[in-house]
Amino acid sequence: MLTYFPYGIAGCHITKSVIINRYDEHKLEWEHENYFPEKLKNFYGCKWMWATQEDMPYSAFERDVNKNIVAYKGIEGQLFNFMSRNLNFSIEVQEVNFNKVLDGAQYAEMLLQYPEYVFGGLHYKADLWRNATFSQSFNFFLSHFFVVTNLPSFDSSIEKLLFAFQTSAWLLIGTCYILASIFIFIYGNLNAKWREVVMGHRNTVPHYNLFVIAMGSSSVAAVPRRNFARFLLIIWLLATLVLRSIYQARMYQMLRDKTFHNPPKTIADALSGDYVLQTIPSTNAVFRNLPTPKQQVFLNETEKNILIAMGYSQEPKALVTAYEYYGYIRKMNLINHRLHLVKQRILTKQLVYFVRKNSHLLFEINMQILTAQTYGFMDKWIREIVQYDRILGSPKTSASKENAKNFVIERTANVLALQELEAVFIALVLLHGCSIVVFILEIYLFRN
């Protein structure tokens, strides 16, 4: 019995026939029952050409000083590296611009360059024509599309703490406190008679009283006996009470209503409002499911770069994009919460590999995809790169209709996160640092 092994120690694309089994005429049986030996479980280091582009979270490469690729990153990059280790083939990367829409003839021209040519990370075509020049693998990832907008009026943690009053009001409050401190300092150093009139002779810590009353403390170290001193104390108590009440009310209003940015809640709000919708060639098909946007601009840039630019823009902008770009940027903390996800899913697309029509690689690629999904490798790689903390369940890598239907954003209450309280912790650290400095100065002055 003769066959050939296209891949072996001797090289690649071998067509020389070899004997794999013999029939024993005396025993009237074959030497063994392995009539169909595996030919594609080991490629013996032969080259696969992988057409992709360096675009996280899908794929990225680590290179050495000679520009040679030494490691593969991203969802698709780790999957392809997983296949190369299991099937023992080497990888040659051919970078392609996926923002340029290709037709069937262009796909055919590229796939005919090399027998082991694989197009990576393309969207599954349900209406694939019979005379198509390529075949599709199983899907390895479900890509969910949403509308993402920026927050042009985004406020930092410090600005949120100062949200209650305008800058002029804060300057007026600070000026009043400084003048009161100067007033206490001047009259505190005069003779006992004036001190009794202004603050009372038993008040040994007037500056401390001034501060704790402003912060809301109801205890006074010593109630003055003179009417003028009591009048000043009552004025300070009432003034700080009104200011504290206004501040607390405004802070509650901000946390409840998020009046500092008001992002759109629906896709219709984003498309019909003041947001400029940015589109790229690879997402043109998505707009069949959307109403006509009020403002639209066409760009030729990667979605990740557009999202990062949106985060630093002061103009309201929107982008229809796959969730993994948004989740990757959040995971890497590239723009620090300057983007908003509209909690309505537009559609779901399946990412697949394209190979030659009925290619001998197709079955092996499908088996490797199923292995990576079954044993949880795909979920692990996705969670390392994309943040899915607000999505019900786990990131889906299989194309069941139930999974796609159940992919929704969790509508949770506006719970304060550590980022919201960043300014409070910063102020606490600074004040503790000041107290340590004062403590050291007191020890030094006491010793002297």
PENOR-V442870 format. One record per backbone hydrogen bond with DSSP energy under -0.5 kcal/mol. CO is the residue of the C=O (numbers start at 1). NH is the residue of the N-H. Records with the same first field share a line. If there is no record, write none. Layout:
CO=NH, NH
This chain:
1=20, 21
3=18
4=6
6=13, 14
8=11
11=8
16=5
18=3
22=24, 31
23=25
24=28, 29
29=24
33=35
43=46
46=90
48=50, 92
49=51, 118
50=52, 94
51=120
52=96
53=55
55=58, 59
57=75
58=76, 77
59=55
60=73
61=63
62=70, 71
64=67
68=64
71=62
73=60
74=78
75=79
76=80
77=81
78=82
79=83
80=84
81=85
82=86
83=87
84=88, 89
87=43
88=45
90=48
92=50
93=95
94=52
96=98
97=100
99=101
103=107
104=108
105=109
106=110
107=111
108=112
110=113
111=114
114=117
115=117
116=49, 118
118=51, 120
119=354
122=352
124=126
125=128
129=132
133=357
135=355
141=143, 351
142=144
143=349
144=323
145=346, 347
146=148, 321
147=342
148=319
149=340
150=152
151=154
156=160
157=161
158=162
160=163
162=165
166=170
167=171
168=172
169=173
170=174
171=175
172=176
173=177
174=178
175=179
176=180
177=181
178=182
179=183
180=184
181=185
182=186
183=187
184=188
185=189
186=189
187=190
191=195
192=196
193=197
194=198
195=199, 200
200=203
202=204
205=209
206=210
207=211
208=212
209=213
210=214
211=215
212=217
213=216
226=230
227=231
228=232
229=233
230=234
231=235
232=236
233=237
234=238
235=239
236=240
237=241
238=242
239=243
240=244
241=245
242=246
243=247
244=248
245=249
246=250
247=251
248=252
249=253
250=254
251=255
252=256
253=257
254=258
258=261, 262
266=270
267=271
268=272
269=273
271=294
275=277
276=278, 318
277=297
278=320
279=299
280=283
281=284
283=286, 287
284=287
285=288
286=289
287=290
295=277
297=279
302=306
303=307
304=308
305=309
306=310
307=311
308=312
309=312
310=313
316=276
317=150
318=278
319=148, 321
321=146
322=325, 326
323=327
324=328
325=329
326=330
327=331, 387
328=332
329=333, 334
330=333
338=151
340=149, 342
342=344
347=145
349=143
350=124
351=140, 141
352=122
353=137
354=119
355=135
356=359
359=362
361=365
362=366
363=367
364=368
365=369
366=370
367=371
368=372
369=373
370=374
371=375
372=377, 378
373=376
376=380
377=381
378=382
379=383
380=384
381=385
382=385, 386
386=388
388=391
390=410
396=142
400=404
401=405
402=406
404=407
406=408
408=392
410=412
413=415
417=420, 421
419=422
421=425
422=426
423=427
424=428
425=429
426=430
427=431
428=432
429=433
430=434
431=435
432=436
433=437
434=438
435=439
436=440
437=441
438=442
439=443
440=444
441=445
442=446
443=447
444=448
